[in-house]
Amino acid sequence: MIVRESVGRWVWREETIRSLAELRSLSTEELQTTVLRLHLEMAISVAEQDEVDRLIAMFAGTEASHGRAGAFVLDRRRLRIEVGAVDVTLEGAPETVRTVADGLVAESHKSEQAKRALLMLCRLLHESQQCGS
């Protein structure tokens, strides 16, 4: 005799995250039976990008670990990475790097390419500072 039984229930959820605090809060929820579509509409600093990437990997999972969400779709189109205080990021950097960054800061108000180059430079400096500590 065959008996029909429910073996699982999926919840479909679409979330728009506007701050790192909201993303952290969502990461504490039980999402194993959730199909989560996540829209990131926020600005983060170069230093916060690592935490955002880590939380996203936690939702989605990696080859070595299961994701926290049952299924995960990410929309990053409105995620902005802002340089913020360049002086803090450049702390301890060689004079040549600071000179290049100053030039990029001046150009970044007019040129999207200069802004991307400045973000990349700050990201590289941030990563090298983490490796040194």
Secondary structure, DSSP 8 states (H G I E B T S, - for coil): ----------EEEEEEE-SHHHHHHHHTS--TTEEEEEEEEEEEEHHHHHHHHHHHHHHH--SSS--SSSEEEEEEEEEEEE---HHHHTTT--HHHHHHHHHHHHHHTT-HHHHHHHHHHHHHHHHHHHHH-
